Amino acid sequence: MTRSVLANFVYVSMLIFMIFSAVWVMADSRRRGRPWGETLAWGLFAGWFIGLGLIVYIYWNRKFSDRL
């Protein structure tokens, strides 16, 4: 494999993971009855901050789900 093929593979893999993460978080947020604004904010956060957004959403959801 050349470096450019490997770089493109990593780039595309990261994009796919970002999109999957954002869609999953948005779907889960809507399923839990959150308003569209909060759903969109969580989706953008989870998509933009690749792994961190997903981890923060899962942690936040487990810690504060009974209060919302």
Contact map, one row per residue, 1 for C-alpha under 8 A:
11101100000000000000000000000000000000000000000000000000000000000000
11111100000000000000000000000000000000000000000000000000000000000000
11111110000000000000000000000000000000000000000000000000000000000000
01111111000000000000000000000000000000000000000000000000000000000000
11111111100000000000000000000000000000000000000000000000000000000000
11111111110000000000000000000000000000000000000000000000000000000000
00111111111000000000000000000000000000000000000000000000000000000000
00011111111100000000000000000000000000000000000000000000000000000000
00001111111110000000000000000000000000000000000000000000000000000000
00000111111111000000000000000000000000000000000000000000000000000000
00000011111111100000000000000000000000000000000000000000000000000000
00000001111111110000000000000000000000000000000000000000000000000000
00000000111111111000000000000000000000000000000000000000000000000000
00000000011111111100000000000000000000000000000001000000000000000000
00000000001111111110000000000000000000000000000000000000000000000000
00000000000111111111000000000000000000000000000000000000000000000000
00000000000011111111100000000000000000000000000001000000000000000000
00000000000001111111110000000000000000000000011101000000000000000000
00000000000000111111111000000000000000000000001000000000000000000000
00000000000000011111111100000000000000000000001000000000000000000000
00000000000000001111111110000000000000000010011001000100000000000000
00000000000000000111111111000000000000000111111000000100000000000000
00000000000000000011111111100000000000000010000000000000000000000000
00000000000000000001111111110000000000000000000000000000000000000000
00000000000000000000111111111000000000100110010000000100100000000000
00000000000000000000011111111100000000110110000000000000000000000000
00000000000000000000001111111110000000000000000000000000000000000000
00000000000000000000000111111111000000000000000000000000000000000000
00000000000000000000000011111111110000100100000000000000000000000000
00000000000000000000000001111111111100100000000000000000000000000000
00000000000000000000000000111111110000000000000000000000000000000000
00000000000000000000000000011111110000000000000000000000000000000000
00000000000000000000000000001111111000000000000000000000000000000000
00000000000000000000000000001111111101100000000000000000000000000000
00000000000000000000000000000100111111100000000000000000000000000000
00000000000000000000000000000100011111110000000000000000000000000000
00000000000000000000000000000000001111111000000000000000000000000000
00000000000000000000000000000000011111111100000000000000000000000000
00000000000000000000000011001100011111111110000000000000000000000000
00000000000000000000000001000000000111111111000000000000000000000000
00000000000000000000000000000000000011111111100000000000000000000000
00000000000000000000010011001000000001111111110000001000100000000000
00000000000000000000111011000000000000111111111000000000000000000000
00000000000000000000010000000000000000011111111100000000000000000000
00000000000000000000010000000000000000001111111110001000000000000000
00000000000000000100110010000000000000000111111111111100100000000000
00000000000000000111110000000000000000000011111111001000000000000000
00000000000000000100000000000000000000000001111111001000000000000000
00000000000000000000000000000000000000000000111111111000000000000000
00000000000001001100100000000000000000000000011111111100000000000000
00000000000000000000000000000000000000000000010011111110000000000000
00000000000000000000000000000000000000000000010011111111000000000000
00000000000000000000000000000000000000000100111111111111100000000000
00000000000000000000110010000000000000000000010001111111110000000000
00000000000000000000000000000000000000000000000000111111111000000000
00000000000000000000000000000000000000000000000000011111111100000000
00000000000000000000000010000000000000000100010000001111111110000000
00000000000000000000000000000000000000000000000000000111111111000000
00000000000000000000000000000000000000000000000000000011111111100000
00000000000000000000000000000000000000000000000000000001111111111000
00000000000000000000000000000000000000000000000000000000111111111000
00000000000000000000000000000000000000000000000000000000011111111000
00000000000000000000000000000000000000000000000000000000001111111100
00000000000000000000000000000000000000000000000000000000000111111111
00000000000000000000000000000000000000000000000000000000000111111111
00000000000000000000000000000000000000000000000000000000000000111111
00000000000000000000000000000000000000000000000000000000000000011111
00000000000000000000000000000000000000000000000000000000000000011111
